[in-house]
């Protein structure tokens, strides 16, 4: 059997004041807290806007240019510049993936005419009893408009097709920044699905002679 002895201080030895003993635990507690915080999983990244699931539209042109004629206002009520993926960038990605050259003559030119998002603040009740309610705080309207032109070697426009779509979504009050960003990306994805459908139909209807 093992005996553990406890030594008692002699009269000449002085005990450390309790306050000093307590301070020695603080660094350890701090380290444990930091270590515990590092163990938590990081939040998942927001969804992206991609078009890899869509087949390219092959056009009988030597190249397809993409340009933008839209100038973001960068001021309220416009908020498209605050989106994690601005609609203008989403439209550029769409054109880069969907519109492919497969010919030796003529040129395709895709122009972004509009890629705006307008925010409308909604009135909410501010009474004491109304604080328990969760209300819609803002409404966002996204508008996308684009045009695809076929140009001759001399730069003359031979034919064109265009599409314009709009979508609206309301967000409730009290969302975190991450939740809001995810909702904005979802709105952009939904609007781009609408634009892809409308633009594809316009190309088939008006530019079928250049679709290979």
C-alpha positions in Angstrom: 0.0 0.0 0.0 1.2 3.5 -0.9 0.8 6.3 1.6 0.7 9.9 0.5 2.0 12.4 3.1 0.9 16.0 3.3 3.7 18.3 4.5 2.6 21.2 6.7 4.4 24.5 6.7 6.7 25.3 9.5 6.1 28.4 11.6 9.0 30.1 9.6 7.3 29.4 6.3 4.7 31.7 5.0 1.8 30.7 2.8 1.1 32.5 -0.5 -1.8 34.9 -0.3 -5.0 33.4 -1.8 -5.3 36.2 -4.3 -1.9 35.3 -5.8 -2.8 31.7 -6.0 -6.0 32.5 -7.9 -4.1 34.5 -10.6 -2.1 31.4 -11.5 -5.2 29.7 -12.9 -6.1 32.5 -15.4 -3.5 31.6 -18.1 -4.6 28.0 -18.0 -8.2 28.9 -18.3 -7.5 31.2 -21.2 -5.6 28.5 -23.0 -8.4 26.0 -22.5 -10.9 28.6 -23.8 -8.9 29.3 -26.9 -8.3 25.6 -27.6 -12.0 24.9 -27.3 -12.9 27.7 -29.7 -10.4 26.4 -32.4 -12.1 22.9 -32.2 -15.4 24.2 -33.7 -16.0 23.7 -37.4 -15.8 26.8 -39.6 -19.1 27.9 -41.2 -19.8 26.4 -44.7 -19.0 28.8 -47.6 -21.9 30.5 -49.3 -23.4 28.8 -52.4 -21.8 29.8 -55.7 -23.3 30.7 -59.0 -22.0 28.3 -61.7 -23.3 26.9 -65.0 -21.3 23.7 -65.4 -24.5 21.7 -65.5 -25.6 23.5 -68.7 -24.4 22.5 -72.1 -22.7 25.2 -74.2 -24.5 26.9 -77.1 -22.2 26.5 -80.1 -22.5 29.4 -82.5 -21.2 29.7 -86.1 -18.9 32.6 -85.3 -15.2 33.0 -85.0 -15.4 34.4 -81.5 -17.8 35.6 -78.9 -17.1 38.9 -77.1 -18.6 39.8 -73.7 -19.0 43.4 -72.6 -21.1 45.3 -70.1 -23.1 48.5 -70.7 -24.4 48.5 -67.1 -22.9 51.0 -64.7 -23.8 50.0 -61.1 -25.1 53.1 -59.2 -23.3 52.1 -56.0 -25.9 53.9 -54.0 -29.2 53.1 -52.3 -31.7 51.8 -53.2 -29.4 49.8 -55.5 -27.5 47.0 -53.6 -26.2 44.8 -56.4 -22.6 45.8 -55.6 -23.1 44.4 -52.0 -24.0 40.9 -53.3 -21.4 38.2 -52.7 -21.6 37.5 -56.4 -22.9 40.6 -58.2 -25.5 39.8 -60.9 -23.2 41.5 -63.5 -20.5 38.9 -62.6 -23.0 36.1 -62.8 -24.1 37.2 -66.3 -20.4 37.3 -67.4 -20.0 33.7 -66.1 -23.1 32.6 -68.0 -21.8 34.1 -71.2 -18.3 32.6 -70.8 -19.8 29.1 -70.2 -22.9 29.1 -72.5 -21.8 31.0 -75.6 -19.1 29.2 -77.5 -17.6 30.0 -81.0 -17.6 27.2 -83.5 -17.2 28.9 -86.9 -14.9 30.8 -89.2 -16.8 33.9 -90.0 -18.9 36.6 -88.2 -18.6 37.6 -84.6 -20.9 37.1 -81.6 -21.2 40.0 -79.1 -23.0 39.5 -75.8 -23.8 42.7 -74.0 -25.0 43.0 -70.4 -27.6 45.8 -70.5 -28.8 45.6 -66.9 -27.9 43.6 -63.7 -29.5 45.6 -60.9 -30.9 44.8 -57.5 -33.1 47.3 -55.8 -33.8 47.2 -52.1 -37.2 48.3 -50.6 -37.4 48.6 -46.8 -40.7 47.3 -45.5 -42.5 48.9 -42.5 -42.5 46.7 -39.3 -44.5 47.1 -36.1 -42.5 48.5 -33.2 -45.0 48.1 -30.4 -44.1 46.1 -27.2 -46.4 43.3 -28.1 -45.1 43.2 -31.7 -41.5 42.5 -30.7 -42.2 38.8 -30.5 -43.4 38.7 -34.2 -40.9 38.0 -37.0 -41.8 40.2 -40.0 -40.5 40.8 -43.5 -38.0 43.6 -43.3 -36.9 44.2 -46.9 -37.9 43.3 -50.5 -35.2 42.8 -53.2 -35.9 43.0 -56.9 -33.3 41.8 -59.3 -33.5 42.6 -63.0 -31.3 41.0 -65.7 -31.2 42.1 -69.3 -28.8 41.0 -72.0 -28.4 41.0 -75.8 -26.5 38.7 -78.2 -25.6 40.2 -81.6 -24.2 38.6 -84.7 -21.8 41.0 -86.4 -20.3 40.7 -89.9 -16.5 41.0 -90.5 -17.0 44.8 -91.2 -18.9 45.2 -87.8 -22.4 45.5 -89.3 -25.1 43.9 -87.1 -26.7 41.1 -88.9 -29.2 39.9 -86.3 -29.7 39.9 -82.5 -31.6 38.3 -79.7 -32.3 39.7 -76.2 -33.9 38.7 -72.9 -35.0 40.5 -69.8 -36.2 38.9 -66.5 -37.0 40.1 -63.0 -37.4 38.3 -59.7 -38.4 39.5 -56.2 -37.8 38.1 -52.8 -38.5 39.4 -49.3 -36.2 38.7 -46.3 -37.3 38.6 -42.7 -35.8 40.8 -40.0 -33.1 39.5 -37.7 -31.1 37.6 -40.3 -27.3 37.2 -39.7 -25.0 38.5 -42.4 -24.3 34.9 -43.5 -28.0 34.1 -43.8 -28.6 37.3 -45.8 -25.7 36.6 -48.2 -27.0 33.1 -48.8 -30.5 34.5 -49.5 -28.9 37.0 -52.0 -27.0 34.2 -53.8 -30.1 32.1 -54.0 -32.0 35.1 -55.5 -29.2 35.5 -58.1 -29.3 31.8 -59.0 -33.0 31.8 -59.4 -32.9 34.9 -61.6 -30.1 33.5 -63.7 -32.2 30.3 -64.3 -34.9 32.5 -65.6 -32.5 34.5 -67.8 -31.0 31.3 -69.2 -34.4 30.0 -70.2 -35.5 33.2 -71.8 -32.2 33.9 -73.6 -32.0 30.3 -74.9 -35.4 30.6 -76.4 -34.6 33.9 -78.0 -31.4 32.5 -79.5 -33.3 29.5 -80.9 -36.0 31.8 -82.3 -33.9 34.6 -83.8 -30.4 33.3 -84.2 -31.2 29.7 -85.3 -29.1 30.2 -88.5 -26.0 30.6 -86.3 -26.6 27.8 -83.9 -24.6 24.7 -84.8 
